[in-house]
């Protein structure tokens, strides 16, 4: 059975610069450039978190808060410690 971790997320749509930030309390602050229209911001959120964690987008899904800025994401295939490590690691260009 693969690991699954739920993460609290605060989403900011229409941001100037997309960004995924790990907060001190273990939650994420995610900024996406997409507007909150027709699920565009949610799709951008899933894509951004998957990219930051180096996972396929199919391994990240919204489990609560579809229509809210406060969301709960389920990340499959990583343990909590690995998620923290990947979010803190510098990303090469």
PyMOL Python script that loads the backbone (N, CA, C, O; Angstrom):
from pymol import cmd

cmd.read_pdbstr("""\
ATOM      1  N   UNK A   1       0.845  -1.186   0.000  1.00  0.00           N
ATOM      2  CA  UNK A   1       0.000   0.000   0.000  1.00  0.00           C
ATOM      3  C   UNK A   1       0.885   1.241   0.000  1.00  0.00           C
ATOM      4  O   UNK A   1       1.825   1.324   0.791  1.00  0.00           O
ATOM      5  N   UNK A   2       0.607   2.192  -0.857  1.00  0.00           N
ATOM      6  CA  UNK A   2       1.447   3.383  -0.928  1.00  0.00           C
ATOM      7  C   UNK A   2       0.987   4.422   0.087  1.00  0.00           C
ATOM      8  O   UNK A   2      -0.172   4.449   0.502  1.00  0.00           O
ATOM      9  N   UNK A   3       1.922   5.268   0.471  1.00  0.00           N
ATOM     10  CA  UNK A   3       1.647   6.312   1.454  1.00  0.00           C
ATOM     11  C   UNK A   3       0.729   7.372   0.862  1.00  0.00           C
ATOM     12  O   UNK A   3       0.738   7.624  -0.343  1.00  0.00           O
ATOM     13  N   UNK A   4      -0.053   7.979   1.725  1.00  0.00           N
ATOM     14  CA  UNK A   4      -0.884   9.119   1.332  1.00  0.00           C
ATOM     15  C   UNK A   4      -0.872  10.108   2.481  1.00  0.00           C
ATOM     16  O   UNK A   4      -1.062   9.731   3.638  1.00  0.00           O
ATOM     17  N   UNK A   5      -0.650  11.375   2.162  1.00  0.00           N
ATOM     18  CA  UNK A   5      -0.578  12.430   3.165  1.00  0.00           C
ATOM     19  C   UNK A   5      -1.557  13.529   2.777  1.00  0.00           C
ATOM     20  O   UNK A   5      -1.619  13.934   1.617  1.00  0.00           O
ATOM     21  N   UNK A   6      -2.321  14.008   3.752  1.00  0.00           N
ATOM     22  CA  UNK A   6      -3.212  15.143   3.525  1.00  0.00           C
ATOM     23  C   UNK A   6      -2.505  16.417   3.950  1.00  0.00           C
ATOM     24  O   UNK A   6      -1.913  16.485   5.027  1.00  0.00           O
ATOM     25  N   UNK A   7      -2.575  17.430   3.089  1.00  0.00           N
ATOM     26  CA  UNK A   7      -1.930  18.719   3.349  1.00  0.00           C
ATOM     27  C   UNK A   7      -2.960  19.842   3.313  1.00  0.00           C
ATOM     28  O   UNK A   7      -3.787  19.912   2.404  1.00  0.00           O
ATOM     29  N   UNK A   8      -2.899  20.718   4.315  1.00  0.00           N
ATOM     30  CA  UNK A   8      -3.737  21.917   4.280  1.00  0.00           C
ATOM     31  C   UNK A   8      -3.066  22.934   3.354  1.00  0.00           C
ATOM     32  O   UNK A   8      -1.846  23.098   3.368  1.00  0.00           O
ATOM     33  N   UNK A   9      -3.889  23.613   2.551  1.00  0.00           N
ATOM     34  CA  UNK A   9      -3.378  24.559   1.565  1.00  0.00           C
ATOM     35  C   UNK A   9      -4.197  25.840   1.601  1.00  0.00           C
ATOM     36  O   UNK A   9      -5.423  25.808   1.706  1.00  0.00           O
ATOM     37  N   UNK A  10      -3.509  26.955   1.513  1.00  0.00           N
ATOM     38  CA  UNK A  10      -4.149  28.260   1.316  1.00  0.00           C
ATOM     39  C   UNK A  10      -3.791  28.684  -0.097  1.00  0.00           C
ATOM     40  O   UNK A  10      -2.623  28.920  -0.403  1.00  0.00           O
ATOM     41  N   UNK A  11      -4.800  28.779  -0.960  1.00  0.00           N
ATOM     42  CA  UNK A  11      -4.588  29.093  -2.375  1.00  0.00           C
ATOM     43  C   UNK A  11      -4.821  30.578  -2.647  1.00  0.00           C
ATOM     44  O   UNK A  11      -5.808  31.159  -2.196  1.00  0.00           O
ATOM     45  N   UNK A  12      -3.905  31.172  -3.384  1.00  0.00           N
ATOM     46  CA  UNK A  12      -4.061  32.543  -3.858  1.00  0.00           C
ATOM     47  C   UNK A  12      -4.050  32.523  -5.381  1.00  0.00           C
ATOM     48  O   UNK A  12      -2.993  32.362  -5.992  1.00  0.00           O
ATOM     49  N   UNK A  13      -5.231  32.686  -6.006  1.00  0.00           N
ATOM     50  CA  UNK A  13      -5.277  32.741  -7.473  1.00  0.00           C
ATOM     51  C   UNK A  13      -4.867  34.120  -7.981  1.00  0.00           C
ATOM     52  O   UNK A  13      -4.744  35.070  -7.207  1.00  0.00           O
ATOM     53  N   UNK A  14      -4.661  34.214  -9.280  1.00  0.00           N
ATOM     54  CA  UNK A  14      -4.301  35.475  -9.949  1.00  0.00           C
ATOM     55  C   UNK A  14      -3.051  36.127  -9.356  1.00  0.00           C
ATOM     56  O   UNK A  14      -2.963  37.352  -9.276  1.00  0.00           O
ATOM     57  N   UNK A  15      -2.106  35.319  -8.948  1.00  0.00           N
ATOM     58  CA  UNK A  15      -0.854  35.834  -8.397  1.00  0.00           C
ATOM     59  C   UNK A  15       0.070  36.251  -9.536  1.00  0.00           C
ATOM     60  O   UNK A  15       0.014  35.695 -10.633  1.00  0.00           O
ATOM     61  N   UNK A  16       0.912  37.226  -9.262  1.00  0.00           N
ATOM     62  CA  UNK A  16       1.872  37.682 -10.264  1.00  0.00           C
ATOM     63  C   UNK A  16       2.884  36.577 -10.575  1.00  0.00           C
ATOM     64  O   UNK A  16       3.264  36.377 -11.729  1.00  0.00           O
ATOM     65  N   UNK A  17       3.314  35.867  -9.534  1.00  0.00           N
ATOM     66  CA  UNK A  17       4.288  34.787  -9.708  1.00  0.00           C
ATOM     67  C   UNK A  17       3.795  33.519  -9.014  1.00  0.00           C
ATOM     68  O   UNK A  17       3.479  33.549  -7.824  1.00  0.00           O
ATOM     69  N   UNK A  18       3.727  32.420  -9.736  1.00  0.00           N
ATOM     70  CA  UNK A  18       3.351  31.153  -9.097  1.00  0.00           C
ATOM     71  C   UNK A  18       4.406  30.747  -8.061  1.00  0.00           C
ATOM     72  O   UNK A  18       5.602  30.960  -8.261  1.00  0.00           O
ATOM     73  N   UNK A  19       3.941  30.158  -6.951  1.00  0.00           N
ATOM     74  CA  UNK A  19       4.877  29.768  -5.891  1.00  0.00           C
ATOM     75  C   UNK A  19       4.223  28.752  -4.964  1.00  0.00           C
ATOM     76  O   UNK A  19       3.031  28.841  -4.670  1.00  0.00           O
ATOM     77  N   UNK A  20       5.014  27.784  -4.507  1.00  0.00           N
ATOM     78  CA  UNK A  20       4.589  26.813  -3.503  1.00  0.00           C
ATOM     79  C   UNK A  20       5.517  26.997  -2.314  1.00  0.00           C
ATOM     80  O   UNK A  20       6.732  26.844  -2.435  1.00  0.00           O
ATOM     81  N   UNK A  21       4.935  27.329  -1.161  1.00  0.00           N
ATOM     82  CA  UNK A  21       5.741  27.612   0.026  1.00  0.00           C
ATOM     83  C   UNK A  21       5.282  26.744   1.188  1.00  0.00           C
ATOM     84  O   UNK A  21       4.091  26.683   1.493  1.00  0.00           O
ATOM     85  N   UNK A  22       6.225  26.075   1.834  1.00  0.00           N
ATOM     86  CA  UNK A  22       5.948  25.278   3.021  1.00  0.00           C
ATOM     87  C   UNK A  22       5.977  26.212   4.223  1.00  0.00           C
ATOM     88  O   UNK A  22       6.977  26.891   4.458  1.00  0.00           O
ATOM     89  N   UNK A  23       4.894  26.251   4.980  1.00  0.00           N
ATOM     90  CA  UNK A  23       4.809  27.118   6.150  1.00  0.00           C
ATOM     91  C   UNK A  23       5.269  26.375   7.401  1.00  0.00           C
ATOM     92  O   UNK A  23       5.355  25.147   7.408  1.00  0.00           O
ATOM     93  N   UNK A  24       5.559  27.123   8.447  1.00  0.00           N
ATOM     94  CA  UNK A  24       6.059  26.546   9.698  1.00  0.00           C
ATOM     95  C   UNK A  24       5.128  25.486  10.277  1.00  0.00           C
ATOM     96  O   UNK A  24       5.591  24.513  10.871  1.00  0.00           O
ATOM     97  N   UNK A  25       3.811  25.669  10.106  1.00  0.00           N
ATOM     98  CA  UNK A  25       2.852  24.717  10.685  1.00  0.00           C
ATOM     99  C   UNK A  25       2.659  23.466   9.831  1.00  0.00           C
ATOM    100  O   UNK A  25       1.835  22.612  10.157  1.00  0.00           O
ATOM    101  N   UNK A  26       3.418  23.356   8.736  1.00  0.00           N
ATOM    102  CA  UNK A  26       3.327  22.187   7.874  1.00  0.00           C
ATOM    103  C   UNK A  26       2.322  22.321   6.743  1.00  0.00           C
ATOM    104  O   UNK A  26       2.222  21.433   5.897  1.00  0.00           O
ATOM    105  N   UNK A  27       1.581  23.416   6.718  1.00  0.00           N
ATOM    106  CA  UNK A  27       0.640  23.649   5.621  1.00  0.00           C
ATOM    107  C   UNK A  27       1.376  24.317   4.463  1.00  0.00           C
ATOM    108  O   UNK A  27       2.542  24.690   4.585  1.00  0.00           O
ATOM    109  N   UNK A  28       0.677  24.461   3.339  1.00  0.00           N
ATOM    110  CA  UNK A  28       1.267  25.092   2.161  1.00  0.00           C
ATOM    111  C   UNK A  28       0.553  26.391   1.837  1.00  0.00           C
ATOM    112  O   UNK A  28      -0.661  26.504   2.006  1.00  0.00           O
ATOM    113  N   UNK A  29       1.309  27.362   1.372  1.00  0.00           N
ATOM    114  CA  UNK A  29       0.751  28.569   0.770  1.00  0.00           C
ATOM    115  C   UNK A  29       1.106  28.465  -0.708  1.00  0.00           C
ATOM    116  O   UNK A  29       2.280  28.421  -1.075  1.00  0.00           O
ATOM    117  N   UNK A  30       0.080  28.426  -1.549  1.00  0.00           N
ATOM    118  CA  UNK A  30       0.314  28.246  -2.984  1.00  0.00           C
ATOM    119  C   UNK A  30      -0.284  29.412  -3.734  1.00  0.00           C
ATOM    120  O   UNK A  30      -1.446  29.769  -3.540  1.00  0.00           O
ATOM    121  N   UNK A  31       0.532  30.006  -4.599  1.00  0.00           N
ATOM    122  CA  UNK A  31       0.069  31.087  -5.469  1.00  0.00           C
ATOM    123  C   UNK A  31       0.090  30.567  -6.900  1.00  0.00           C
ATOM    124  O   UNK A  31       1.058  29.942  -7.334  1.00  0.00           O
ATOM    125  N   UNK A  32      -0.985  30.831  -7.621  1.00  0.00           N
ATOM    126  CA  UNK A  32      -1.058  30.442  -9.032  1.00  0.00           C
ATOM    127  C   UNK A  32      -1.523  31.645  -9.833  1.00  0.00           C
ATOM    128  O   UNK A  32      -2.215  32.516  -9.306  1.00  0.00           O
ATOM    129  N   UNK A  33      -1.150  31.695 -11.090  1.00  0.00           N
ATOM    130  CA  UNK A  33      -1.552  32.830 -11.921  1.00  0.00           C
ATOM    131  C   UNK A  33      -2.958  32.659 -12.483  1.00  0.00           C
ATOM    132  O   UNK A  33      -3.566  33.635 -12.922  1.00  0.00           O
ATOM    133  N   UNK A  34      -3.476  31.462 -12.477  1.00  0.00           N
ATOM    134  CA  UNK A  34      -4.805  31.184 -13.036  1.00  0.00           C
ATOM    135  C   UNK A  34      -5.907  31.838 -12.195  1.00  0.00           C
ATOM    136  O   UNK A  34      -5.777  31.961 -10.977  1.00  0.00           O
ATOM    137  N   UNK A  35      -6.986  32.252 -12.854  1.00  0.00           N
ATOM    138  CA  UNK A  35      -8.123  32.828 -12.125  1.00  0.00           C
ATOM    139  C   UNK A  35      -8.996  31.724 -11.525  1.00  0.00           C
ATOM    140  O   UNK A  35      -8.957  30.581 -11.979  1.00  0.00           O
ATOM    141  N   UNK A  36      -9.784  32.073 -10.500  1.00  0.00           N
ATOM    142  CA  UNK A  36     -10.671  31.075  -9.889  1.00  0.00           C
ATOM    143  C   UNK A  36     -11.970  30.919 -10.671  1.00  0.00           C
ATOM    144  O   UNK A  36     -13.060  31.105 -10.130  1.00  0.00           O
ATOM    145  N   UNK A  37     -11.842  30.578 -11.944  1.00  0.00           N
ATOM    146  CA  UNK A  37     -12.988  30.460 -12.843  1.00  0.00           C
ATOM    147  C   UNK A  37     -12.950  29.076 -13.492  1.00  0.00           C
ATOM    148  O   UNK A  37     -11.906  28.648 -13.985  1.00  0.00           O
ATOM    149  N   UNK A  38     -14.071  28.388 -13.491  1.00  0.00           N
ATOM    150  CA  UNK A  38     -14.192  27.087 -14.153  1.00  0.00           C
ATOM    151  C   UNK A  38     -13.116  26.086 -13.737  1.00  0.00           C
ATOM    152  O   UNK A  38     -12.673  25.275 -14.549  1.00  0.00           O
ATOM    153  N   UNK A  39     -12.699  26.143 -12.485  1.00  0.00           N
ATOM    154  CA  UNK A  39     -11.716  25.182 -11.988  1.00  0.00           C
ATOM    155  C   UNK A  39     -10.285  25.432 -12.423  1.00  0.00           C
ATOM    156  O   UNK A  39      -9.411  24.602 -12.176  1.00  0.00           O
ATOM    157  N   UNK A  40     -10.032  26.567 -13.070  1.00  0.00           N
ATOM    158  CA  UNK A  40      -8.678  26.830 -13.561  1.00  0.00           C
ATOM    159  C   UNK A  40      -7.660  26.946 -12.429  1.00  0.00           C
ATOM    160  O   UNK A  40      -6.559  26.406 -12.533  1.00  0.00           O
ATOM    161  N   UNK A  41      -8.013  27.645 -11.348  1.00  0.00           N
ATOM    162  CA  UNK A  41      -7.082  27.796 -10.228  1.00  0.00           C
ATOM    163  C   UNK A  41      -6.839  26.452  -9.542  1.00  0.00           C
ATOM    164  O   UNK A  41      -5.712  26.165  -9.136  1.00  0.00           O
ATOM    165  N   UNK A  42      -7.870  25.634  -9.408  1.00  0.00           N
ATOM    166  CA  UNK A  42      -7.697  24.311  -8.802  1.00  0.00           C
ATOM    167  C   UNK A  42      -6.769  23.442  -9.637  1.00  0.00           C
ATOM    168  O   UNK A  42      -5.900  22.759  -9.093  1.00  0.00           O
ATOM    169  N   UNK A  43      -6.944  23.461 -10.945  1.00  0.00           N
ATOM    170  CA  UNK A  43      -6.076  22.684 -11.831  1.00  0.00           C
ATOM    171  C   UNK A  43      -4.634  23.173 -11.732  1.00  0.00           C
ATOM    172  O   UNK A  43      -3.700  22.372 -11.702  1.00  0.00           O
ATOM    173  N   UNK A  44      -4.459  24.493 -11.681  1.00  0.00           N
ATOM    174  CA  UNK A  44      -3.115  25.063 -11.559  1.00  0.00           C
ATOM    175  C   UNK A  44      -2.497  24.706 -10.213  1.00  0.00           C
ATOM    176  O   UNK A  44      -1.291  24.476 -10.125  1.00  0.00           O
ATOM    177  N   UNK A  45      -3.314  24.660  -9.167  1.00  0.00           N
ATOM    178  CA  UNK A  45      -2.847  24.265  -7.836  1.00  0.00           C
ATOM    179  C   UNK A  45      -2.297  22.837  -7.860  1.00  0.00           C
ATOM    180  O   UNK A  45      -1.185  22.591  -7.393  1.00  0.00           O
ATOM    181  N   UNK A  46      -3.061  21.915  -8.393  1.00  0.00           N
ATOM    182  CA  UNK A  46      -2.635  20.515  -8.454  1.00  0.00           C
ATOM    183  C   UNK A  46      -1.339  20.389  -9.248  1.00  0.00           C
ATOM    184  O   UNK A  46      -0.417  19.681  -8.844  1.00  0.00           O
ATOM    185  N   UNK A  47      -1.282  21.081 -10.375  1.00  0.00           N
ATOM    186  CA  UNK A  47      -0.087  21.037 -11.218  1.00  0.00           C
ATOM    187  C   UNK A  47       1.141  21.607 -10.498  1.00  0.00           C
ATOM    188  O   UNK A  47       2.226  21.030 -10.557  1.00  0.00           O
ATOM    189  N   UNK A  48       0.960  22.740  -9.822  1.00  0.00           N
ATOM    190  CA  UNK A  48       2.073  23.396  -9.137  1.00  0.00           C
ATOM    191  C   UNK A  48       2.614  22.540  -7.990  1.00  0.00           C
ATOM    192  O   UNK A  48       3.827  22.410  -7.824  1.00  0.00           O
ATOM    193  N   UNK A  49       1.718  21.965  -7.209  1.00  0.00           N
ATOM    194  CA  UNK A  49       2.154  21.127  -6.084  1.00  0.00           C
ATOM    195  C   UNK A  49       2.830  19.857  -6.611  1.00  0.00           C
ATOM    196  O   UNK A  49       3.862  19.440  -6.084  1.00  0.00           O
ATOM    197  N   UNK A  50       2.259  19.253  -7.633  1.00  0.00           N
ATOM    198  CA  UNK A  50       2.872  18.055  -8.216  1.00  0.00           C
ATOM    199  C   UNK A  50       4.272  18.365  -8.744  1.00  0.00           C
ATOM    200  O   UNK A  50       5.200  17.584  -8.536  1.00  0.00           O
ATOM    201  N   UNK A  51       4.424  19.481  -9.413  1.00  0.00           N
ATOM    202  CA  UNK A  51       5.737  19.872  -9.946  1.00  0.00           C
ATOM    203  C   UNK A  51       6.733  20.109  -8.807  1.00  0.00           C
ATOM    204  O   UNK A  51       7.878  19.662  -8.876  1.00  0.00           O
ATOM    205  N   UNK A  52       6.292  20.813  -7.762  1.00  0.00           N
ATOM    206  CA  UNK A  52       7.174  21.091  -6.626  1.00  0.00           C
ATOM    207  C   UNK A  52       7.614  19.807  -5.929  1.00  0.00           C
ATOM    208  O   UNK A  52       8.728  19.725  -5.412  1.00  0.00           O
ATOM    209  N   UNK A  53       6.742  18.813  -5.917  1.00  0.00           N
ATOM    210  CA  UNK A  53       7.054  17.536  -5.268  1.00  0.00           C
ATOM    211  C   UNK A  53       7.669  16.515  -6.219  1.00  0.00           C
ATOM    212  O   UNK A  53       8.027  15.411  -5.808  1.00  0.00           O
ATOM    213  N   UNK A  54       7.790  16.890  -7.496  1.00  0.00           N
ATOM    214  CA  UNK A  54       8.327  16.002  -8.526  1.00  0.00           C
ATOM    215  C   UNK A  54       7.513  14.712  -8.601  1.00  0.00           C
ATOM    216  O   UNK A  54       8.050  13.605  -8.562  1.00  0.00           O
ATOM    217  N   UNK A  55       6.199  14.896  -8.710  1.00  0.00           N
ATOM    218  CA  UNK A  55       5.246  13.794  -8.841  1.00  0.00           C
ATOM    219  C   UNK A  55       4.375  14.021 -10.063  1.00  0.00           C
ATOM    220  O   UNK A  55       4.278  15.139 -10.569  1.00  0.00           O
ATOM    221  N   UNK A  56       3.749  12.967 -10.527  1.00  0.00           N
ATOM    222  CA  UNK A  56       2.746  13.103 -11.580  1.00  0.00           C
ATOM    223  C   UNK A  56       1.529  13.814 -10.985  1.00  0.00           C
ATOM    224  O   UNK A  56       1.171  13.549  -9.838  1.00  0.00           O
ATOM    225  N   UNK A  57       0.890  14.704 -11.734  1.00  0.00           N
ATOM    226  CA  UNK A  57      -0.301  15.397 -11.221  1.00  0.00           C
ATOM    227  C   UNK A  57      -1.398  14.440 -10.766  1.00  0.00           C
ATOM    228  O   UNK A  57      -2.211  14.805  -9.916  1.00  0.00           O
ATOM    229  N   UNK A  58      -1.439  13.239 -11.303  1.00  0.00           N
ATOM    230  CA  UNK A  58      -2.457  12.269 -10.898  1.00  0.00           C
ATOM    231  C   UNK A  58      -2.260  11.806  -9.451  1.00  0.00           C
ATOM    232  O   UNK A  58      -3.165  11.196  -8.881  1.00  0.00           O
ATOM    233  N   UNK A  59      -1.101  12.080  -8.844  1.00  0.00           N
ATOM    234  CA  UNK A  59      -0.824  11.682  -7.462  1.00  0.00           C
ATOM    235  C   UNK A  59      -1.266  12.746  -6.454  1.00  0.00           C
ATOM    236  O   UNK A  59      -1.149  12.544  -5.246  1.00  0.00           O
ATOM    237  N   UNK A  60      -1.775  13.881  -6.954  1.00  0.00           N
ATOM    238  CA  UNK A  60      -2.213  14.988  -6.099  1.00  0.00           C
ATOM    239  C   UNK A  60      -3.662  15.292  -6.431  1.00  0.00           C
ATOM    240  O   UNK A  60      -4.009  15.485  -7.596  1.00  0.00           O
ATOM    241  N   UNK A  61      -4.516  15.336  -5.403  1.00  0.00           N
ATOM    242  CA  UNK A  61      -5.911  15.687  -5.671  1.00  0.00           C
ATOM    243  C   UNK A  61      -6.504  16.474  -4.516  1.00  0.00           C
ATOM    244  O   UNK A  61      -6.079  16.347  -3.367  1.00  0.00           O
ATOM    245  N   UNK A  62      -7.484  17.280  -4.843  1.00  0.00           N
ATOM    246  CA  UNK A  62      -8.191  18.071  -3.847  1.00  0.00           C
ATOM    247  C   UNK A  62      -9.251  17.184  -3.211  1.00  0.00           C
ATOM    248  O   UNK A  62     -10.098  16.627  -3.909  1.00  0.00           O
ATOM    249  N   UNK A  63      -9.208  17.050  -1.891  1.00  0.00           N
ATOM    250  CA  UNK A  63     -10.195  16.213  -1.207  1.00  0.00           C
ATOM    251  C   UNK A  63     -11.206  17.049  -0.421  1.00  0.00           C
ATOM    252  O   UNK A  63     -12.244  16.532  -0.007  1.00  0.00           O
ATOM    253  N   UNK A  64     -10.914  18.331  -0.211  1.00  0.00           N
ATOM    254  CA  UNK A  64     -11.859  19.211   0.463  1.00  0.00           C
ATOM    255  C   UNK A  64     -11.557  20.656   0.086  1.00  0.00           C
ATOM    256  O   UNK A  64     -10.394  21.044  -0.033  1.00  0.00           O
ATOM    257  N   UNK A  65     -12.615  21.456  -0.104  1.00  0.00           N
ATOM    258  CA  UNK A  65     -12.438  22.877  -0.359  1.00  0.00           C
ATOM    259  C   UNK A  65     -12.401  23.265  -1.821  1.00  0.00           C
ATOM    260  O   UNK A  65     -11.761  24.255  -2.177  1.00  0.00           O
ATOM    261  N   UNK A  66     -13.068  22.513  -2.672  1.00  0.00           N
ATOM    262  CA  UNK A  66     -13.081  22.802  -4.117  1.00  0.00           C
ATOM    263  C   UNK A  66     -13.403  24.269  -4.428  1.00  0.00           C
ATOM    264  O   UNK A  66     -12.841  24.852  -5.355  1.00  0.00           O
ATOM    265  N   UNK A  67     -14.308  24.854  -3.647  1.00  0.00           N
ATOM    266  CA  UNK A  67     -14.765  26.227  -3.926  1.00  0.00           C
ATOM    267  C   UNK A  67     -14.310  27.211  -2.867  1.00  0.00           C
ATOM    268  O   UNK A  67     -14.942  28.250  -2.672  1.00  0.00           O
ATOM    269  N   UNK A  68     -13.227  26.898  -2.183  1.00  0.00           N
ATOM    270  CA  UNK A  68     -12.713  27.729  -1.106  1.00  0.00           C
ATOM    271  C   UNK A  68     -11.227  27.985  -1.311  1.00  0.00           C
ATOM    272  O   UNK A  68     -10.557  27.245  -2.032  1.00  0.00           O
ATOM    273  N   UNK A  69     -10.718  29.025  -0.681  1.00  0.00           N
ATOM    274  CA  UNK A  69      -9.273  29.264  -0.727  1.00  0.00           C
ATOM    275  C   UNK A  69      -8.532  28.293   0.184  1.00  0.00           C
ATOM    276  O   UNK A  69      -7.368  27.968  -0.055  1.00  0.00           O
ATOM    277  N   UNK A  70      -9.213  27.834   1.228  1.00  0.00           N
ATOM    278  CA  UNK A  70      -8.640  26.850   2.158  1.00  0.00           C
ATOM    279  C   UNK A  70      -8.999  25.464   1.638  1.00  0.00           C
ATOM    280  O   UNK A  70     -10.178  25.135   1.508  1.00  0.00           O
ATOM    281  N   UNK A  71      -8.004  24.663   1.345  1.00  0.00           N
ATOM    282  CA  UNK A  71      -8.239  23.355   0.738  1.00  0.00           C
ATOM    283  C   UNK A  71      -7.472  22.274   1.483  1.00  0.00           C
ATOM    284  O   UNK A  71      -6.573  22.556   2.274  1.00  0.00           O
ATOM    285  N   UNK A  72      -7.847  21.043   1.211  1.00  0.00           N
ATOM    286  CA  UNK A  72      -7.101  19.894   1.704  1.00  0.00           C
ATOM    287  C   UNK A  72      -6.704  19.084   0.479  1.00  0.00           C
ATOM    288  O   UNK A  72      -7.555  18.685  -0.316  1.00  0.00           O
ATOM    289  N   UNK A  73      -5.409  18.845   0.334  1.00  0.00           N
ATOM    290  CA  UNK A  73      -4.895  18.039  -0.774  1.00  0.00           C
ATOM    291  C   UNK A  73      -4.457  16.687  -0.245  1.00  0.00           C
ATOM    292  O   UNK A  73      -3.954  16.582   0.874  1.00  0.00           O
ATOM    293  N   UNK A  74      -4.646  15.667  -1.041  1.00  0.00           N
ATOM    294  CA  UNK A  74      -4.100  14.342  -0.725  1.00  0.00           C
ATOM    295  C   UNK A  74      -2.975  14.068  -1.718  1.00  0.00           C
ATOM    296  O   UNK A  74      -3.165  14.108  -2.934  1.00  0.00           O
ATOM    297  N   UNK A  75      -1.801  13.788  -1.163  1.00  0.00           N
ATOM    298  CA  UNK A  75      -0.616  13.473  -1.956  1.00  0.00           C
ATOM    299  C   UNK A  75      -0.325  11.990  -1.762  1.00  0.00           C
ATOM    300  O   UNK A  75      -0.100  11.538  -0.640  1.00  0.00           O
ATOM    301  N   UNK A  76      -0.330  11.244  -2.849  1.00  0.00           N
ATOM    302  CA  UNK A  76      -0.102   9.804  -2.784  1.00  0.00           C
ATOM    303  C   UNK A  76       1.309   9.467  -3.238  1.00  0.00           C
ATOM    304  O   UNK A  76       1.832  10.044  -4.192  1.00  0.00           O
ATOM    305  N   UNK A  77       1.912   8.520  -2.531  1.00  0.00           N
ATOM    306  CA  UNK A  77       3.218   8.027  -2.937  1.00  0.00           C
ATOM    307  C   UNK A  77       4.390   8.594  -2.164  1.00  0.00           C
ATOM    308  O   UNK A  77       5.526   8.180  -2.397  1.00  0.00           O
ATOM    309  N   UNK A  78       4.154   9.537  -1.242  1.00  0.00           N
ATOM    310  CA  UNK A  78       5.240  10.103  -0.438  1.00  0.00           C
ATOM    311  C   UNK A  78       4.827  10.133   1.030  1.00  0.00           C
ATOM    312  O   UNK A  78       3.649  10.289   1.350  1.00  0.00           O
ATOM    313  N   UNK A  79       5.799   9.982   1.908  1.00  0.00           N
ATOM    314  CA  UNK A  79       5.588  10.158   3.347  1.00  0.00           C
ATOM    315  C   UNK A  79       5.710  11.647   3.669  1.00  0.00           C
ATOM    316  O   UNK A  79       6.248  12.412   2.869  1.00  0.00           O
ATOM    317  N   UNK A  80       5.215  12.058   4.831  1.00  0.00           N
ATOM    318  CA  UNK A  80       5.242  13.468   5.232  1.00  0.00           C
ATOM    319  C   UNK A  80       6.666  14.026   5.251  1.00  0.00           C
ATOM    320  O   UNK A  80       6.894  15.151   4.806  1.00  0.00           O
ATOM    321  N   UNK A  81       7.619  13.255   5.760  1.00  0.00           N
ATOM    322  CA  UNK A  81       9.007  13.723   5.810  1.00  0.00           C
ATOM    323  C   UNK A  81       9.597  13.956   4.435  1.00  0.00           C
ATOM    324  O   UNK A  81      10.357  14.903   4.233  1.00  0.00           O
ATOM    325  N   UNK A  82       9.252  13.097   3.486  1.00  0.00           N
ATOM    326  CA  UNK A  82       9.745  13.252   2.112  1.00  0.00           C
ATOM    327  C   UNK A  82       9.129  14.485   1.451  1.00  0.00           C
ATOM    328  O   UNK A  82       9.797  15.176   0.682  1.00  0.00           O
ATOM    329  N   UNK A  83       7.873  14.759   1.746  1.00  0.00           N
ATOM    330  CA  UNK A  83       7.223  15.968   1.208  1.00  0.00           C
ATOM    331  C   UNK A  83       7.946  17.207   1.723  1.00  0.00           C
ATOM    332  O   UNK A  83       8.270  18.105   0.946  1.00  0.00           O
ATOM    333  N   UNK A  84       8.202  17.259   3.030  1.00  0.00           N
ATOM    334  CA  UNK A  84       8.919  18.414   3.595  1.00  0.00           C
ATOM    335  C   UNK A  84      10.302  18.562   2.966  1.00  0.00           C
ATOM    336  O   UNK A  84      10.716  19.669   2.622  1.00  0.00           O
ATOM    337  N   UNK A  85      11.006  17.456   2.817  1.00  0.00           N
ATOM    338  CA  UNK A  85      12.352  17.502   2.238  1.00  0.00           C
ATOM    339  C   UNK A  85      12.322  18.015   0.800  1.00  0.00           C
ATOM    340  O   UNK A  85      13.158  18.832   0.414  1.00  0.00           O
ATOM    341  N   UNK A  86      11.367  17.542   0.013  1.00  0.00           N
ATOM    342  CA  UNK A  86      11.297  17.973  -1.387  1.00  0.00           C
ATOM    343  C   UNK A  86      10.924  19.448  -1.506  1.00  0.00           C
ATOM    344  O   UNK A  86      11.404  20.138  -2.405  1.00  0.00           O
ATOM    345  N   UNK A  87      10.078  19.929  -0.612  1.00  0.00           N
ATOM    346  CA  UNK A  87       9.686  21.335  -0.674  1.00  0.00           C
ATOM    347  C   UNK A  87      10.785  22.263  -0.185  1.00  0.00           C
ATOM    348  O   UNK A  87      10.835  23.428  -0.579  1.00  0.00           O
ATOM    349  N   UNK A  88      11.662  21.758   0.664  1.00  0.00           N
ATOM    350  CA  UNK A  88      12.758  22.588   1.176  1.00  0.00           C
ATOM    351  C   UNK A  88      13.997  22.536   0.294  1.00  0.00           C
ATOM    352  O   UNK A  88      14.849  23.421   0.373  1.00  0.00           O
ATOM    353  N   UNK A  89      14.109  21.508  -0.547  1.00  0.00           N
ATOM    354  CA  UNK A  89      15.295  21.336  -1.389  1.00  0.00           C
ATOM    355  C   UNK A  89      15.338  22.410  -2.464  1.00  0.00           C
ATOM    356  O   UNK A  89      14.311  22.752  -3.051  1.00  0.00           O
ATOM    357  N   UNK A  90      16.551  22.951  -2.727  1.00  0.00           N
ATOM    358  CA  UNK A  90      16.661  23.917  -3.827  1.00  0.00           C
ATOM    359  C   UNK A  90      16.366  23.253  -5.156  1.00  0.00           C
ATOM    360  O   UNK A  90      16.747  22.107  -5.393  1.00  0.00           O
ATOM    361  N   UNK A  91      15.689  23.978  -6.010  1.00  0.00           N
ATOM    362  CA  UNK A  91      15.319  23.422  -7.319  1.00  0.00           C
ATOM    363  C   UNK A  91      16.289  23.934  -8.369  1.00  0.00           C
ATOM    364  O   UNK A  91      16.564  25.130  -8.462  1.00  0.00           O
ATOM    365  N   UNK A  92      16.792  23.008  -9.145  1.00  0.00           N
ATOM    366  CA  UNK A  92      17.687  23.393 -10.239  1.00  0.00           C
ATOM    367  C   UNK A  92      16.897  23.935 -11.409  1.00  0.00           C
ATOM    368  O   UNK A  92      15.726  23.598 -11.587  1.00  0.00           O
ATOM    369  N   UNK A  93      17.534  24.775 -12.209  1.00  0.00           N
ATOM    370  CA  UNK A  93      16.844  25.368 -13.350  1.00  0.00           C
ATOM    371  C   UNK A  93      17.146  24.635 -14.555  1.00  0.00           C
ATOM    372  O   UNK A  93      16.655  24.983 -15.629  1.00  0.00           O
TER     373      UNK A  93
END
""", "prot")
cmd.dss("prot")
cmd.show_as("cartoon", "prot")
cmd.util.cbc("prot")
cmd.orient("prot")
